């Protein structure tokens, strides 16, 4: 299973198509601007040692609270968003069920003993999901594209929208190629009369093994009726947020990463305060902070991201919503804002 989980990079005709991308050169995909993986010259062995010996505060001291929402029986007419921790969430809009970057296996790696989810954070499963009209996968990292979860979703998913090159792994995992749409940056697709999807840049990287940059990483814009959603992927801060906001904004809500950062890799993961500036650039009405509260993939305290982003949002008067895992957001109607993490620390 672990070997299968590594996936496959594009080859043959798939690779020929990838090579046509304006974002692909010298046998790899490239960011819009120079994006070093590391900002320090700290030896790699030292980085690995620090990560393998993370301080205790990187995980919560007790089980996280959550809410059980019946996703199969949502009656609300307005759009509903349910966050599952980290960067996984469900969107119900105009009768469509959309699932983003689901990871329900309990671990963010090809091995069950590594990068395990926090107690109380992995309370939803594939069995809790209704039939999925659109599965969106932003990029192929393990904390966004989980082999166990994705393969279980195969028979209940009508369509997958993902970044260029990822179709090779999805086909390898048994998905029908005719049910996969791969997007390059700025590619737009009218899925049906109610759903429009576009891919947009992110500042990150890709890869499930030693090779990197062989598949694309993207954020996504979702529009349905009068509603607009920004589905942020992992990304360092850059000018693309303003460009996306100018082209597709304003947004009713933006899901932006706010956790699993480090000054050593700030070009590929935003600092929490930068997420607030990104929300301003995107012209979003509300920010939902994601990419935290499920896995310890960095060295900061588990609740530091939400504390920092909430403080900066208050300073700059940017509305944010902070639901517990499973607690529904209802656009234009209900935006949970309790500081529930204080009951855990």
Number of C-alpha atoms within 10 A of each C-alpha: 9 12 8 12 21 19 20 21 21 19 12 7 9 15 17 11 13 24 17 10 14 11 16 17 12 7 11 15 22 21 18 14 10 9 17 14 14 15 13 10 7 10 8 10 9 10 11 10 10 13 14 10 9 16 12 12 15 19 22 19 13 12 12 21 16 19 15 12 15 11 19 11 8 12 10 12 12 15 20 22 22 22 23 27 28 25 27 20 21 22 21 22 21 16 14 16 20 22 24 22 26 27 29 23 19 24 22 25 22 20 13 13 10 11 18 18 22 22 17 15 22 20 18 22 15 18 9 13 16 16 19 20 17 21 23 23 27 28 26 24 20 20 23 24 25 24 26 19 17 23 15 13 19 18 12 13 20 15 21 25 24 28 25 27 26 29 25 19 19 22 16 15 18 11 21 15 14 9 14 19 17 17 24 21 20 17 12 15 14 11 13 9 8 14 16 16 21 21 26 26 25 26 25 24 23 18 20 20 12 5 11 14 18 23 28 32 34 29 28 28 22 17 20 17 11 7 16 19 21 27 22 23 28 27 26 21 20 18 14 19 24 18 15 22 19 13 11 19 19 20 21 18 25 25 23 25 27 27 32 26 23 18 12 16 18 18 22 23 25 26 24 26 16 18 26 27 18 24 27 20 19 24 21 22 17 20 24 20 28 26 24 21 26 29 24 23 20 15 19 19 17 26 19 17 23 20 15 15 22 22 14 18 20 12 9 11 12 18 18 22 18 21 24 23 25 23 18 22 21 18 17 13 9 11 19 14 12 11 14 14 17 9 9 12 13
